[in-house]
Amino acid sequence: MVGKRKSNLVKRISEFVSLITLVVIIFYLFKETNRITNFLVSSGPLAPILTIIFLIVLGPSPIATDPIVILMGITYGPLIGTIIGAIGNTGAMFLEYYFGHKLAEIFEYENEKKKLPKYIQKFPTSSPIFLIFGRMIPGYGSKIISLVAGADKVNLKTYLWTSIVSGIFGAAILSYGGSEIINLIKRIYF
C-alpha cells in the first residue's frame, strides 16, 4: 500500500514538473511573438511546416494564433492558408486535450467535480454541438473547450471529428477573411 502511494506521488510529481516545463517554454514563446512572426515570414518554403509546428505548440498558450493563420492565407492564398491553419489548429486542440487530461489527473478532477452543482456535473461536454460551437467563442473558447474535454475524457473519435470540423471552419474564416481584406485594400489604394 505504501509503495503504491509512493509510486502515485512520484508519477504526479513528474507529471507536474513536465507540465511546468511546458508552461515555461510556452511563456518564453509568448514573449517572443514578434520574433516568431518575423521568422515565419523570412523562412520561405519552410514556412508552412514551421507554421503548423508553431500553431500546435502555441495552441495551449495565451498567444493568439489567429494572426499567423491570417498571414498564411495572405501569403499562400486562402485555400493553402486554410489547410495549414486547419492542420495546425487541430493539432493544437489535441495538445490542449492532453493538457486537460493530465491536469485532471494531477488535480484529481473527478473528485473535485463531485463537489460542483448537479447541473454543472451533468453538462454535456461530449456533445458535438458543445465541442464545435463552444470553440467559436471569441478569445479562449477553443482552448477552454479542449481542456474541459480532456478533463472529462471525451471520446477521442467524437473529439477528432469535431476538432477537424471546427479547425477547418475557423481556419477558413481567418484565411479567406485576411486574404479578402488585403484584396480590398489593394483595390482601394492601388
C-alpha positions as CSV (number, residue, x, y, z in Angstrom):
1,M,0.0,0.0,0.0
2,V,2.8,2.4,0.9
3,G,4.7,1.5,-2.3
4,K,1.6,2.2,-4.4
5,R,1.1,5.7,-2.8
6,K,4.8,6.5,-3.3
7,S,4.6,5.4,-6.9
8,N,1.5,7.6,-7.4
9,L,3.2,10.5,-5.8
10,V,6.3,10.1,-8.0
11,K,4.1,9.9,-11.0
12,R,2.2,13.1,-10.1
13,I,5.4,15.0,-9.3
14,S,6.9,14.0,-12.7
15,E,3.7,15.0,-14.5
16,F,3.6,18.3,-12.6
17,V,7.3,19.0,-13.5
18,S,6.7,18.2,-17.1
19,L,3.7,20.5,-17.2
20,I,5.6,23.3,-15.6
21,T,8.4,22.9,-18.1
22,L,5.9,23.1,-21.0
23,V,4.4,26.2,-19.4
24,V,7.8,27.9,-19.1
25,I,8.5,27.1,-22.8
26,I,5.1,28.5,-23.9
27,F,5.7,31.6,-21.7
28,Y,9.0,32.2,-23.4
29,L,7.4,31.8,-26.9
30,F,4.7,34.2,-25.8
31,K,7.3,36.9,-25.0
32,E,8.9,36.3,-28.5
33,T,5.7,36.5,-30.6
34,N,7.2,39.2,-32.9
35,R,10.3,37.2,-33.5
36,I,8.3,34.1,-34.3
37,T,6.2,36.1,-36.9
38,N,9.3,37.6,-38.5
39,F,11.0,34.2,-38.5
40,L,8.0,32.6,-40.3
41,V,7.9,35.4,-42.9
42,S,11.6,35.0,-43.7
43,S,11.7,31.2,-43.7
44,G,10.5,30.8,-47.3
45,P,9.3,27.4,-48.4
46,L,9.6,26.0,-44.9
47,A,7.1,28.5,-43.5
48,P,4.0,26.2,-43.9
49,I,5.7,23.3,-42.0
50,L,7.1,25.7,-39.3
51,T,3.7,27.4,-39.0
52,I,1.9,24.1,-38.4
53,I,4.5,23.3,-35.6
54,F,4.1,26.8,-34.1
55,L,0.3,26.5,-34.2
56,I,0.4,23.2,-32.4
57,V,3.0,24.3,-29.7
58,L,1.3,27.7,-29.2
59,G,-2.2,26.3,-29.0
60,P,-2.3,25.8,-25.2
61,S,-0.7,29.2,-24.6
62,P,-2.3,32.6,-24.2
63,I,-0.9,33.6,-27.6
64,A,-3.5,34.3,-30.2
65,T,-2.5,32.2,-33.2
66,D,-5.2,33.8,-35.5
67,P,-2.8,36.4,-37.0
68,I,-0.5,33.5,-38.1
69,V,-3.3,31.8,-39.9
70,I,-4.3,35.1,-41.5
71,L,-0.7,35.6,-42.6
72,M,-0.6,32.2,-44.2
73,G,-3.9,33.0,-46.1
74,I,-2.4,36.2,-47.3
75,T,1.0,34.7,-48.3
76,Y,-0.1,31.3,-49.8
77,G,-3.7,32.1,-50.7
78,P,-6.9,31.3,-48.9
79,L,-7.1,27.6,-49.7
80,I,-3.5,26.7,-48.7
81,G,-3.8,29.1,-45.7
82,T,-6.9,27.2,-44.6
83,I,-5.2,23.8,-44.9
84,I,-2.2,25.0,-42.9
85,G,-4.4,26.6,-40.3
86,A,-6.7,23.6,-40.0
87,I,-3.8,21.1,-39.6
88,G,-2.1,23.3,-37.0
89,N,-5.3,24.2,-35.1
90,T,-6.4,20.6,-35.0
91,G,-3.0,19.5,-33.7
92,A,-3.2,22.3,-31.1
93,M,-6.6,21.1,-30.0
94,F,-5.2,17.6,-29.3
95,L,-2.3,19.1,-27.3
96,E,-4.8,21.1,-25.3
97,Y,-6.9,17.9,-24.8
98,Y,-3.8,16.2,-23.5
99,F,-3.1,19.0,-21.1
100,G,-6.7,18.9,-19.8
101,H,-6.4,15.2,-19.3
102,K,-3.1,15.5,-17.4
103,L,-4.3,18.4,-15.3
104,A,-7.4,16.4,-14.4
105,E,-5.2,13.6,-13.1
106,I,-2.9,15.9,-11.2
107,F,-5.6,17.9,-9.5
108,E,-8.0,14.9,-9.1
109,Y,-10.7,16.5,-11.2
110,E,-13.2,13.6,-10.8
111,N,-13.3,14.1,-7.0
112,E,-13.5,17.8,-7.3
113,K,-16.2,17.6,-10.0
114,K,-18.5,15.8,-7.5
115,K,-18.4,18.9,-5.3
116,L,-19.9,21.1,-8.1
117,P,-23.6,21.8,-8.5
118,K,-25.5,19.0,-10.3
119,Y,-26.3,21.0,-13.4
120,I,-22.5,21.5,-14.0
121,Q,-21.7,17.9,-13.3
122,K,-24.3,16.8,-15.9
123,F,-23.2,19.3,-18.5
124,P,-22.9,17.5,-21.9
125,T,-19.2,18.2,-22.6
126,S,-19.1,15.3,-25.0
127,S,-21.9,16.8,-27.2
128,P,-20.7,17.6,-30.7
129,I,-22.7,20.8,-30.6
130,F,-20.8,21.9,-27.5
131,L,-17.4,20.8,-28.9
132,I,-18.0,22.6,-32.3
133,F,-19.8,25.7,-31.3
134,G,-18.1,26.3,-28.0
135,R,-14.8,26.6,-29.9
136,M,-16.3,29.5,-31.8
137,I,-16.5,31.7,-28.7
138,P,-14.0,34.5,-29.4
139,G,-10.9,34.6,-27.3
140,Y,-10.1,31.5,-25.5
141,G,-13.2,29.4,-26.3
142,S,-11.3,26.8,-28.2
143,K,-8.7,26.4,-25.6
144,I,-11.2,26.1,-22.7
145,I,-13.4,23.6,-24.6
146,S,-10.4,21.4,-25.3
147,L,-9.1,21.5,-21.7
148,V,-12.6,20.6,-20.4
149,A,-13.0,17.8,-23.0
150,G,-9.6,16.4,-21.9
151,A,-10.5,16.6,-18.2
152,D,-13.8,14.9,-18.9
153,K,-12.2,12.3,-21.1
154,V,-14.4,12.9,-24.1
155,N,-14.4,10.0,-26.6
156,L,-11.5,10.5,-28.9
157,K,-13.5,9.7,-32.1
158,T,-16.0,12.4,-31.3
159,Y,-13.3,14.8,-30.3
160,L,-11.3,14.1,-33.5
161,W,-14.1,14.8,-36.0
162,T,-15.4,17.8,-34.0
163,S,-11.8,19.2,-33.9
164,I,-11.4,18.8,-37.6
165,V,-14.7,20.5,-38.4
166,S,-14.1,23.4,-36.1
167,G,-10.4,23.6,-37.1
168,I,-11.3,23.8,-40.8
169,F,-14.1,26.3,-40.2
170,G,-12.0,28.6,-38.1
171,A,-9.0,28.5,-40.4
172,A,-11.2,29.1,-43.4
173,I,-12.8,32.2,-41.9
174,L,-9.3,33.6,-40.9
175,S,-7.6,32.7,-44.1
176,Y,-10.2,33.8,-46.5
177,G,-11.1,36.9,-44.5
178,G,-7.5,38.0,-44.3
179,S,-6.9,37.4,-48.0
180,E,-10.1,39.3,-48.9
181,I,-9.2,42.3,-46.7
182,I,-5.8,42.5,-48.4
183,N,-7.5,42.3,-51.9
184,L,-9.9,45.0,-50.8
185,I,-7.1,47.3,-49.7
186,K,-5.3,46.7,-53.0
187,R,-8.4,47.6,-55.0
188,I,-9.0,50.7,-53.0
189,Y,-5.4,52.1,-52.8
190,F,-3.6,50.6,-55.7
